[in-house]
Amino acid sequence: MTDGETTKTFLSYGELDQQARSIASLLQRLNLLGDRALLLYPPGLEYIAAFFGCLYAGIIAVPAYPPRRNQSFTRIEAIALNAQANIVLTTQALLPDIQSCLSGSLINHWITTDALESDLATTWHSPSISGETLAFLQYTSGSTGQPKGVKISHANLLHNSALIHQKFEHSSASKGIIWLPPYHDMGLIGGILQPLYGGFPVTLMSPIAFLQKPIRWLQAISQYQGTTSGAPNFAYEMCIQKTTPEQRLQLDLSHWDVAFTGAEPVRADTLSRFAEAFTPSGFRPEAFYPCYGLAEATLWVTGATKAIAPRVLAVNREALQRNQVAIDSSGEGTQNFVSSGWVIEDQQVAIVNPETLIPCEDNQVGEVWVAGQSVAHGYWNIEEVTGQTFHAKLKGQPFSFLRTGDLGFLNQGELFITGRSKDIIIIRGRNYYPQDIEQTVEQSHAALAHGLGAAFSIEKITQRN
């Protein structure tokens, strides 16, 4: 969709296959099996074709967001350097700017894919790959350090896609509506690869179209009778703030039965207010599907039960500051946490004390560790960090765990995420989560908007005379 409101173009599975074969055929002529190709496209079908073209050719795709004119290329340069990318795939319009930006890099092959001859597809041949062959590098979006490329194999993708398909209860009758950035795990694997895996249609729109006018997302769900769509918590909050009761009455959200939410703290208050605001549109609270995942585990780790309203636990704030979980229904001095769903047999999830590396008891807060076939192969070209993050060991367990850096606890088999270990603010020996401070401040005055504040710690050094 061009602006989230008008349809731009369609691409069938057969047409995607032909375009991917054409791109793959061109790549195969370079005889660069296993090399990395930087994908620099605006959100759209050309990007998807290029991604599959790399898979078809045995080239390791490296998705990245092309900055706008006059914006910094620092992140792309860092990704190209770390990935040791030898190929760039892009459009004719973007090529000049990208070439000038990456002129000092290792790139030897500059390929535009928006004007390829269709008969190239006839010369494509199946590459020699296995489940353990790397499919692509998913670069983390963190801004506090150098980007890290997570090594995702074909087996990782198939395993995680099967989990999502099973837990979301997808079928050929499902219909996806996605505006999430296609360069990150939720948008790419959950929004693009999952419909292809499940054999159902998906309508895509640009992230910018949503941010400019959030109701476009809901209008697309209404128009196309979408059954599966989702976003981080902030997007649901924007829909509450940026729509009117009159607009909501024009929507039909009755077909939306998987409203997934993750990638940032899920607020019970947001879910409740969204459900209340859009009940006149046909939205049902049990459609909410909180889930937990991360790029290092391909995407999905745990998820709720479909068609059942998310479970919310009220816990005592003071106990939480000591990493203890005390269920408290009094309503005073409590913090609500939304379940991120069940730990399934196919994945191992452990809550571990991040300092002693000893497993925590139920209802104790610790670091979330994950093991299973969806856990990626490590970080590209960063061996020391790979060892620390992907090869953690627990006594008595023969396999390695992924240390996620996320904090949480288990209660009756369900995972509750409390925050990030690096974000914790420690004051006089007590732990405070920045998102809780932000929410408290937001609620202190009507003039303060949701999601536009930030809490962080500053070390103050007092000099003594």
C-alpha positions in Angstrom: 0.0 0.0 0.0 1.4 3.4 -0.9 0.2 5.4 2.1 -1.7 2.9 4.1 -5.0 3.8 2.4 -4.6 3.0 -1.3 -3.4 -0.2 -2.9 -0.2 0.1 -4.9 0.7 -3.3 -6.3 0.2 -7.1 -5.8 2.6 -9.9 -5.9 1.5 -13.6 -6.1 3.6 -16.4 -4.8 4.4 -17.5 -8.3 5.5 -14.0 -9.3 7.7 -13.8 -6.2 9.2 -17.1 -7.0 10.1 -15.9 -10.6 11.6 -12.6 -9.3 13.6 -14.5 -6.7 14.9 -16.9 -9.3 15.9 -14.0 -11.6 17.9 -12.3 -8.8 19.4 -15.6 -7.6 20.5 -16.4 -11.2 22.3 -13.1 -11.5 24.0 -13.7 -8.1 25.0 -17.3 -9.0 26.9 -15.9 -12.0 29.2 -14.2 -9.6 30.1 -17.5 -8.0 30.0 -16.1 -4.5 28.2 -18.8 -2.5 28.2 -17.9 1.2 29.2 -14.3 0.7 27.2 -11.5 2.3 24.8 -9.2 0.4 23.7 -5.9 1.9 20.0 -5.3 1.1 19.2 -1.6 0.9 15.6 -1.0 -0.1 12.7 1.1 1.0 9.9 -1.1 2.5 8.2 -2.9 -0.3 8.0 -5.9 -2.6 11.4 -5.3 -4.2 13.0 -5.8 -0.8 11.1 -9.1 -0.3 12.1 -10.4 -3.8 15.8 -9.5 -3.1 15.7 -11.3 0.3 14.4 -14.5 -1.3 16.8 -14.1 -4.2 19.7 -14.3 -1.7 18.1 -17.5 -0.2 17.7 -19.0 -3.6 21.4 -18.3 -4.5 23.0 -19.4 -1.2 24.0 -15.8 -0.5 23.7 -14.6 3.1 21.3 -11.7 3.1 22.0 -8.7 5.3 18.9 -6.6 5.6 19.4 -2.9 6.6 17.4 0.3 6.4 18.6 2.8 3.8 18.8 6.2 5.4 17.1 9.1 3.7 19.1 11.7 1.8 21.3 13.9 4.0 21.0 11.4 6.9 24.0 9.6 8.5 25.2 6.4 6.9 27.3 5.5 10.0 25.2 2.5 11.0 25.2 1.0 7.4 28.9 1.5 7.2 29.3 -0.4 10.5 27.1 -3.2 9.3 28.9 -3.5 6.0 32.3 -3.6 7.7 31.3 -6.2 10.3 29.5 -8.4 7.8 32.4 -8.1 5.4 29.7 -7.6 2.7 30.9 -8.0 -0.9 27.6 -7.3 -2.6 24.9 -4.5 -2.4 21.4 -5.1 -3.7 19.3 -2.0 -4.1 17.2 0.1 -6.6 18.4 2.3 -9.4 17.1 5.4 -7.6 19.1 4.6 -4.4 22.3 3.4 -6.0 24.2 6.7 -6.4 23.8 7.7 -2.8 24.7 4.3 -1.5 27.8 4.0 -3.7 29.1 7.3 -2.4 28.5 6.3 1.2 30.1 2.9 0.9 32.9 3.8 -1.5 35.6 2.9 0.9 34.1 -0.5 1.9 34.7 -4.0 0.6 31.8 -3.9 -1.8 32.7 -5.1 -5.3 29.3 -5.8 -6.8 26.5 -3.2 -7.0 23.3 -4.7 -8.3 20.0 -3.0 -8.9 17.0 -5.4 -9.1 14.2 -3.3 -10.2 14.9 -3.7 -13.9 16.0 -7.3 -14.3 15.0 -9.4 -17.4 12.5 -12.1 -16.4 14.2 -14.8 -18.6 17.1 -14.8 -16.1 14.8 -17.1 -13.9 15.3 -20.0 -16.4 19.0 -20.3 -15.7 18.6 -20.6 -11.9 19.8 -23.8 -10.3 19.2 -25.0 -6.7 22.2 -24.1 -4.5 24.0 -26.7 -2.3 22.7 -25.8 1.2 21.5 -27.6 4.3 19.5 -26.7 7.4 22.6 -25.4 9.1 23.5 -23.1 6.2 23.2 -19.5 7.2 20.2 -17.7 5.6 20.8 -14.2 6.8 22.3 -11.9 9.4 19.8 -10.1 11.6 21.5 -7.0 12.9 20.3 -5.9 16.3 18.8 -2.5 16.5 20.5 -1.4 19.8 22.0 2.1 19.7 24.4 1.7 22.7 27.1 -0.1 20.8 28.3 -1.5 17.5 25.6 -3.4 15.7 25.8 -7.2 16.1 24.8 -9.6 13.3 22.8 -12.6 14.6 23.5 -15.7 12.5 20.2 -17.2 11.5 20.2 -20.5 9.7 17.6 -22.1 7.4 16.8 -24.6 10.2 16.3 -21.7 12.7 13.8 -20.1 10.3 11.9 -23.3 9.7 11.7 -24.2 13.4 10.6 -20.7 14.5 8.1 -20.4 11.6 6.5 -23.7 12.7 6.2 -22.5 16.3 4.5 -19.3 15.3 2.2 -21.1 12.9 1.2 -23.5 15.6 0.8 -21.1 18.4 -1.0 -18.4 16.4 -3.2 -21.2 14.9 -2.7 -19.9 11.4 -4.3 -21.5 8.4 -4.8 -20.8 4.7 -7.8 -18.7 5.8 -5.7 -16.3 7.9 -5.0 -12.8 6.6 -2.1 -10.7 7.7 -1.8 -6.9 8.0 1.7 -5.7 8.7 3.3 -2.2 8.9 6.3 -3.3 11.0 9.8 -2.5 9.6 10.9 -5.5 7.4 14.5 -5.1 8.4 13.9 -6.3 12.0 12.9 -9.7 13.3 9.2 -9.1 14.1 8.5 -7.4 10.8 10.5 -9.8 8.6 9.9 -13.2 10.3 6.6 -12.6 11.9 5.1 -10.3 9.2 6.6 -11.5 5.9 8.0 -15.0 6.2 5.1 -16.3 8.4 2.4 -15.7 5.8 4.6 -17.4 3.2 5.2 -20.3 5.5 1.5 -20.6 6.3 0.3 -20.0 2.7 -2.0 -17.1 3.4 -2.1 -13.5 2.0 -0.6 -10.5 3.8 -1.1 -6.8 3.2 2.0 -4.6 3.8 2.2 -0.9 4.5 5.1 1.4 5.3 6.0 2.1 8.9 6.0 5.8 8.0 2.4 5.5 6.9 1.5 4.2 10.3 3.5 6.8 12.3 2.0 9.6 10.2 -1.6 8.5 10.7 -2.0 5.5 13.1 -5.7 4.9 12.1 -4.4 3.7 8.7 -3.3 0.5 10.3 -6.8 -0.2 11.8 -8.5 0.9 8.5 -6.4 -1.7 6.6 -7.4 -4.4 9.1 -11.0 -3.4 8.7 -10.9 -3.1 4.9 -9.1 -6.4 4.3 -10.7 -8.3 7.2 -7.3 -9.0 8.8 -7.1 -11.8 11.3 -3.4 -11.4 12.3 -1.6 -8.2 13.0 0.4 -6.7 15.8 3.0 -4.3 17.1 4.8 -3.1 20.2 2.9 -1.5 23.0 3.5 2.0 21.8 1.5 1.4 18.6 -1.7 0.5 20.5 -1.1 3.5 22.7 -0.9 5.8 19.6 -4.1 4.3 18.2 -5.9 5.3 21.4 -4.5 8.8 21.4 -4.8 9.6 17.7 -8.3 8.3 16.9 -11.7 9.7 17.7 -14.9 7.9 18.7 -16.4 8.8 15.4 -13.5 7.2 13.5 -13.7 4.1 15.6 -17.4 3.6 14.7 -16.4 3.3 11.0 -14.1 0.3 11.7 -14.8 -3.4 11.6 -12.2 -5.2 13.8 -14.3 -8.2 14.4 -12.1 -10.5 12.3 -8.9 -9.6 14.2 -8.3 -12.6 16.4 -4.5 -12.4 16.9 -3.4 -9.0 18.0 0.1 -9.8 19.0 2.2 -7.4 21.1 5.8 -7.7 22.2 9.3 -6.2 21.6 8.9 -3.8 24.5 7.1 -3.9 27.9 3.4 -4.9 27.5 1.3 -2.6 29.7 -1.9 -4.0 31.2 -3.3 -0.5 31.2 -2.7 -0.1 27.5 -4.4 -3.3 26.7 -7.4 -2.4 28.8 -7.8 1.1 27.4 -7.4 -0.1 23.8 -10.0 -2.8 24.3 -12.4 -0.3 25.8 -11.8 2.3 23.1 -12.3 -0.2 20.2 -15.1 -2.4 21.5 -17.5 -0.3 19.3 -15.3 -1.4 16.3 -15.8 -5.1 17.1 -12.5 -5.6 18.8 -12.4 -8.4 21.5 -10.0 -8.3 24.5 -9.3 -12.0 24.1 -7.7 -11.2 20.7 -4.7 -9.8 22.5 -1.7 -12.1 22.2 1.3 -11.0 24.3 4.5 -12.8 23.3 8.2 -12.7 24.0 11.0 -13.1 21.6 14.3 -11.7 20.4 16.5 -11.8 17.3 19.0 -14.1 19.0 16.2 -16.7 19.3 15.2 -16.1 15.6 12.0 -14.4 16.9 9.4 -16.3 19.0 10.1 -17.8 22.4 6.8 -17.8 24.3 3.3 -16.8 23.6 -0.2 -16.7 25.1 -3.1 -19.0 24.4 -5.2 -17.8 21.5 -8.7 -16.6 22.2 -8.1 -16.3 25.9 -7.6 -12.9 27.5 -4.0 -12.3 28.7 -3.3 -13.1 32.3 -2.3 -10.1 34.5 -0.5 -10.5 37.8 -0.4 -7.7 40.5 2.8 -8.0 42.5 4.1 -6.1 45.5 6.5 -3.3 44.5 8.7 -3.4 47.6 9.2 -7.2 47.2 10.0 -6.7 43.5 12.8 -4.3 44.4 14.4 -7.3 46.2 13.8 -9.5 43.1 11.0 -11.3 44.9 7.5 -11.8 43.4 4.8 -11.5 46.0 1.3 -11.7 44.5 -0.8 -8.9 45.9 -4.4 -8.2 45.1 -4.8 -5.3 47.5 -4.3 -2.7 44.7 -2.0 -0.6 46.8 1.7 -0.5 46.2 1.5 -3.0 43.4 2.7 -3.3 39.9 0.8 -5.2 37.1 2.7 -7.5 34.8 1.2 -9.1 31.7 2.0 -12.7 30.9 4.2 -13.3 27.8 2.7 -16.7 27.5 3.6 -20.3 28.1 6.9 -22.1 27.9 6.4 -25.0 25.5 8.1 -28.4 25.4 10.1 -27.5 22.3 11.9 -24.7 24.0 13.8 -24.6 27.3 13.4 -21.4 29.4 15.3 -20.9 32.7 15.3 -18.0 35.1 18.8 -17.6 36.4 20.5 -15.3 38.9 22.7 -13.2 36.6 25.5 -12.9 39.2 25.7 -16.4 40.7 24.5 -18.2 37.5 22.3 -20.4 39.7 18.7 -21.1 38.6 16.0 -19.1 40.5 13.0 -20.5 42.2 9.5 -19.8 40.8 8.4 -16.2 41.6 12.0 -15.0 41.8 13.2 -12.4 39.3 16.3 -13.4 37.3 17.7 -13.3 33.8 15.8 -15.2 31.1 17.9 -18.0 29.5 16.7 -19.8 26.4 17.7 -23.1 24.7 16.2 -24.8 21.6 16.4 -25.2 17.9 15.4 -21.6 17.2 18.4 -20.2 19.1 20.7 -18.7 16.5 24.3 -19.7 15.8 25.9 -16.6 17.5 27.1 -13.2 16.4 28.9 -12.8 13.1 32.6 -12.1 13.5 32.4 -11.4 17.3 33.5 -14.6 18.9 34.1 -13.4 22.5 30.6 -12.0 22.8 29.1 -15.0 21.1 30.7 -17.3 23.8 29.4 -15.1 26.6 25.9 -14.8 25.2 25.1 -18.1 23.4 27.1 -20.7 25.4 26.0 -20.3 28.9 25.9 -23.4 31.0 23.7 -24.7 33.9 24.8 -27.5 36.1 23.2 -30.8 35.1 22.2 -29.5 31.6 24.1 -30.9 28.6 23.2 -28.1 26.3 24.0 -24.4 26.1 21.7 -21.6 26.8 21.3 -18.1 25.3 21.6 -15.3 27.9 18.9 -12.8 26.7 19.8 -9.9 29.0 16.0 -9.7 29.9 14.7 -10.0 33.4 11.6 -11.9 34.3 10.0 -14.7 36.4 8.0 -17.8 35.9 4.6 -18.3 37.5 2.5 -21.5 36.9 4.5 -22.1 33.7 4.0 -18.6 32.2 6.8 -16.1 31.6 6.5 -12.6 32.9 9.1 -10.0 31.7 10.0 -7.3 34.1 12.7 -5.4 32.2 16.2 -5.3 30.9 19.2 -6.0 33.2 21.2 -3.1 31.7 18.3 -0.7 32.3 17.9 -1.3 36.0 18.3 1.8 38.1 19.7 0.9 41.5 19.1 3.4 44.3 20.4 2.6 47.8 20.5 -1.1 47.0 17.0 -1.3 45.6 16.1 -2.1 42.0 13.8 0.2 40.0 12.6 -0.4 36.4 12.8 2.8 34.3 9.5 1.9 32.5 7.7 1.9 35.9 9.1 5.3 36.8 8.1 6.6 33.3 4.6 5.3 33.7 4.2 6.9 37.2 5.3 10.3 35.9 3.0 10.0 32.9 0.1 9.4 35.2 0.9 12.4 37.4 -0.4 15.0 35.1 -2.8 15.1 32.2 -0.4 17.3 30.1 2.2 14.4 30.0 1.7 12.2 26.9 2.1 8.4 27.0 5.4 7.0 25.8 7.2 10.4 25.4 9.3 10.4 28.6 12.4 8.5 29.6 13.9 7.6 33.0 17.6 6.8 33.3 20.3 7.0 36.0 23.2 9.4 36.2 26.2 8.7 38.4 27.0 11.7 40.5 30.5 11.9 41.9 30.9 14.2 44.9 34.3 15.7 45.3 35.6 16.2 48.8 37.8 19.0 49.8 
